[in-house]
Amino acid sequence: MSNPIKRHISGPVHSRVVEHNGLVFVAGTTADNRNAGCREQTEEILKKIDSFLARAGTDKSRLLSATVWLTDIREKEQMDAAWKAWVDPDNKPARACVESRLGTPDTRVEIMVTAAG
């Protein structure tokens, strides 16, 4: 096949990172520290995303889109503070942010991104 699909960090239900056709898809990512507040969970998630993007040979300056889920939309300012400190100011992606029930009661934030390879 001329356009191989590369999968990284594959587990029983999904791959954390998938590369195809010059695009890098990072699965929904949550924090390990579930006792942390919204901002701290977001900071941890963004560090993980940096490492996932690096694994695929790209970085946050090449983000195309992001989806952010919050368990409580009233915490959006806390998430945005971490996001603004992290995102490349000259290369902001398209982004959606919605309120949703997440996988565990103490998960406050989940973020999924797509980047150019």
C-alpha positions in Angstrom: 0.0 0.0 0.0 1.3 3.4 -0.9 -0.2 5.2 2.1 0.5 3.2 5.2 -1.3 3.8 8.5 1.1 4.1 11.5 -0.4 3.3 14.9 1.4 4.2 18.1 0.7 3.1 21.7 -2.0 0.7 20.9 -4.1 -0.8 23.6 -7.0 -3.2 23.8 -9.6 -0.6 22.6 -7.7 2.1 20.7 -4.4 3.6 19.6 -3.2 6.8 21.3 -1.7 8.2 18.0 -2.6 7.4 14.4 -0.7 8.8 11.4 -2.1 8.7 7.9 -1.8 10.9 4.8 0.3 13.5 6.5 -2.2 13.8 9.4 -1.7 12.9 13.1 -4.7 12.0 15.2 -4.3 12.0 19.0 -7.0 10.1 20.9 -9.0 11.7 23.7 -6.5 12.3 26.5 -7.1 12.6 30.2 -5.0 13.4 33.2 -3.6 10.6 35.5 -3.9 12.9 38.6 -7.7 12.8 39.0 -7.4 14.7 42.4 -6.2 17.8 40.6 -8.3 20.7 39.6 -9.4 21.5 36.1 -6.4 23.7 35.3 -3.9 21.2 36.6 -5.6 18.3 34.8 -5.4 20.4 31.6 -1.7 21.2 32.1 -1.0 17.5 32.5 -3.0 16.6 29.4 -1.2 19.2 27.3 2.2 17.7 28.3 1.0 14.3 27.3 -0.2 15.7 23.9 3.2 17.3 23.4 4.8 13.8 23.8 2.3 12.1 21.6 2.8 14.7 18.8 6.6 14.3 19.2 6.3 10.6 18.8 4.7 11.2 15.4 7.4 13.8 14.4 5.2 16.9 14.8 4.4 19.5 17.4 1.7 21.9 18.7 2.6 24.5 16.1 1.1 22.1 13.5 -2.3 21.6 15.2 -5.3 21.7 12.9 -8.1 21.1 15.3 -8.9 20.3 19.0 -11.9 19.1 20.9 -12.2 19.8 24.6 -14.7 18.1 26.9 -15.3 19.5 30.4 -17.5 17.9 33.0 -18.5 21.4 34.2 -18.5 24.2 31.6 -18.2 26.7 34.5 -14.5 25.5 34.7 -13.8 26.7 31.2 -11.8 29.7 32.4 -9.4 27.4 34.3 -9.0 25.1 31.2 -8.5 28.2 29.0 -5.8 29.6 31.3 -3.8 26.4 30.8 -4.6 26.2 27.1 -3.5 29.9 26.4 -0.2 29.3 28.3 0.4 26.2 26.1 -0.9 26.8 22.6 1.4 28.3 19.9 0.0 31.9 19.7 0.8 32.1 16.0 -0.7 28.7 15.1 -4.0 28.3 17.0 -6.1 25.3 15.8 -9.8 25.3 15.2 -11.3 24.3 18.6 -14.6 23.2 20.1 -15.3 23.1 23.9 -18.3 21.3 25.3 -19.7 20.1 28.6 -20.0 16.3 28.8 -20.1 13.5 31.3 -16.6 11.8 31.1 -15.3 8.3 31.7 -14.9 8.7 35.5 -16.5 11.1 38.0 -13.1 12.7 38.8 -12.1 13.3 35.2 -12.6 17.0 34.7 -11.1 17.4 31.2 -10.5 15.4 28.0 -8.8 16.7 24.9 -8.4 15.3 21.4 -6.3 16.9 18.7 -5.4 16.5 15.0 -2.2 17.9 13.6 -0.3 18.0 10.3 2.5 15.6 10.2 
